[in-house]
Each structure stands twice: as structure tokens, then as C-alpha cells.
Amino acid sequence: MKKTIIIKVSKENPEPDKIRIAADIIRRGGLVAFPTETVYGLGADALNPDAVKEIYAAKMRPPDNPIIVHIARKEDVYKLAVDIPKSGEKLIDIFWPGPLTLVLKASNIVPRVTTGGLDTIAIRMPKHEVALALIREAGRPIAAPSANLAGRPSPTLAEHVLQDLFGRIDAILDAGPTNIGVESTVLDLSCNPPQILRPGGVTYEDLKAVLGEVSIHPAAVAKSEVHIERTRSPGMKYKHYAPKAEMLVVEGELKSVIMKVRELAKYYIEAGKKVGILATDESMKEYNLGIVKSMGSRNNLASVARNLFKLLRELDNEGVDLIIAEGLPQENLGLAVMNRLRKAASYNIINV
């Protein structure tokens, strides 16, 4: 068992001495959890195969699930990837630093363990002062999936990392809550047209406005399990984002959704289950059964994205047996939120 140290650090002005401690751990092949604008990541030296293997072991992550590599300077992409298309350079100029991961042809310096055995690499430049300071001080790209046990809701607070990984990693840089709350969008530029493999903080609408034509992988919008041979991106193939409790998602027109959620909550409570309901600001008052939490406003899906994983963990901590969640519109950030909700519920979806 490792001794996990917690280093509290300023979000806006990270203290150099604290960043140095974490960067030294990275250089020595250790594991450091750190905040990004999306979720907390679990970082290791992306070019050290043994260090990357430690990420898989700590998370209990399947070895064919590729890891996103984080950089602190746009020009570093040219060391890690080859044959970068003009569209990629345009996206980098517009969206980096930010929640957009690009899948590109990997250069020969990238270990295959980092890419999940693929000849492509997933790269992004995070928009968070702590993350950027850590990468710069470490002096190398940092491979970092979300800092949770594989399959669990992603961590948006340092305490979520502690719940899952205490004793399994070397350090946690704690800079408070993350801003976006769902992971980055993963866009595959190794195919034509470019394809969204995982929806996230940069929306389909944003990408379409820049590129003209963008496709979405069927797994990203699926309402049931999609068989995938080779995982080109994290968040595609395996169970993800799941609470310990069973979960249902009710989708459809809001009035019908509320009626169905009420009916299901009543049925399961009468059957002796402890039920949690994930509602929205607009529907909170409609429920008088179970433990009711608002994800945020339907008119501000950024608030829903920010709260989602935190609420799943809260309901687990409150010992619910079943979570019933309202479905949301799939426009803009709603696409990423619904992707996470459906996967968290293992595609237990009721359409009304």
C-alpha cells in the first residue's frame, strides 16, 4: 500500500514549491492525481511504460483502454503525433487549452501501453493552471485518465479521488472542485470526416461550426450496448461512470417523465427500496418521495454537467438502492450529459 499525500494548492496561482513535489513524483515514475477543468486526472509520465502500467493497476483499468496524454504547450503535439491535418491545427488554435482531445497518428516515441495498443494517440492541453504548472514542471507529457477506480463516477473533487484511490497512488493535488464536471470531447482526426468518439466539454455544434462536417460514433449516442472491437477512445467500450446503486433513466417529454419517475419511485419504495431521484430545478417540487436532488437547470446544462458525478457519489454515500434520473435534451452539453447518464445506468432506459 502506498502512502498517499494530499497537497492543497491554489487553483489560480499554484504554489511552485507544491507543484515541484508533485512533478518530482511524476519524474520518478509515480502517480499524482491533479485537477483539470473537466475532472481530476490520474497522472504519470506518458513516455515511461512502467509508470503508465501503474495507472492501469491503480485504477484496475482494462489494458486496451487508451489513456489521454496531456501537454502544456501546443507545439508539443508535433513530438507525440505525426501527419497532423490542417483541420487539427485549426482546432488546436481555437480550442486549446480546453476540453477537446484529438486522436492523431502516434509518433514512435509514444509507448504502446499509453495508446492502449493502438497506432493513434489521444492528446489534449488542459485549461487549468494547476494541470499546466504540473506538466511544465515535470518536463514531460502526462498520461492521465480520470482519477477513479475503473467504472466508477469520475471525480470532480479531491475527496472523490480519496474515496477510490487512497493507498493506491502517491499524491493528490487538491485545488477544489473542477469547472466543467464531464470529461473532454474526444474527436478522431485519423478518419474522414472527423468523428466524435466521446461527447464532452466542446460540443458537436462547436465542432460543426469550425469543421463543417463531423460524424458521431454510434456508441456516443447509443441507448443500448454497442459492440466495439477496438477501443479508440476512453469512455467507449467498458462500463463507465456507474454508481454502486442500480440506476434507471427515464427519457421523453418532461411532463410524462415526471409522472413515470413518480410512479417508479412509489413502486420501488413500497417494495422496500431506498430510492434517490435525480431531478432538475424545474421539476424538484414535483416529487415528494425518496431522496430528491437537482442536477441543475434544463436551461443551463453546464450546471447539470458540473453536478452529475458529484450527485451520483452523494446518493451512493446516502445508501440508496436505486437511482432514477430524468433524461435531458441532447443539444449542446446535453449530448455529453446523456452519454454519461445512459452509461451510468448500464443502458437501463425507460422511454415515455
BELSULHU-V907664 format. One line per field, one symbol per residue. ss: DSSP state (a for helix, b for strand, c for the rest). psi: psi as a letter, one per 30 degrees, with the letter a starting at -180 (. if undefined). burial: 1 if it has 16 or more other C-alpha atoms within 10 Angstrom, else 0. Layout:
ss = ???
psi = ???
burial = ???
//
This chain:
ss = ccccbbbbcccccccaaaaaaaaaaaaccccbbbbccccbbbbbbcccaaaaaaaaaaacccccccccbbcccaaaaaaabbcccaaaaaaaaaaccccbbbbbbbcccccccccccccbbbbbccccaaaaaaaaaacccbbbbbcccccbcccccaaaaaaaacccccbbbbccccccccccbbbbccccccbbbbcccccaaaaaaaacccbbcaaaaccccccccccccccccccccbcccbbbbbbccaaaaaaaaaaaaaaaaaccccbbbbbccccaaaccccbbbbccbccbaaaaaaaaaaaaaaaaaccccbbbbbccccccaaaaaaaaaaaaccccbbbc
psi = kljjkkjkkkeeikkeeeeeeeeeeefggakkklkafdlkljkljfgjeeeeeeeeeefhkkfgjlkkkklfkeffffefllhjleeeeeeeeefkklhkkkjlkklgfkkfeeggglglkkkljlikeeeeeeeeefglkkkjakilkkflklkflefeeeeegkfflelkjjgalleeflllkjkjgglklkkjekkbfkleeeeefefdkklkkeffgkglkkkkekjfklgeelklgklellkkkjkakeeeeeeeeeeeeeeeefggkjkkkjaleffeffkgkajkkkfakffifeeeeefeeeeeeeeefgglfkkkkkllkglbffeeeeeeeeeeghgikkk.
burial = 0001011010100100001011111110111111111111111111111011011101101011111111110000100110010001000100111111111111100111111111111111111111111111111111111111111111111111110111011111111111111111111111000111111111110010000001011011101010000011111111011111111111110100110111011100000001111111001100100111111101001111111111111011000111111111100111111111111111111100
//
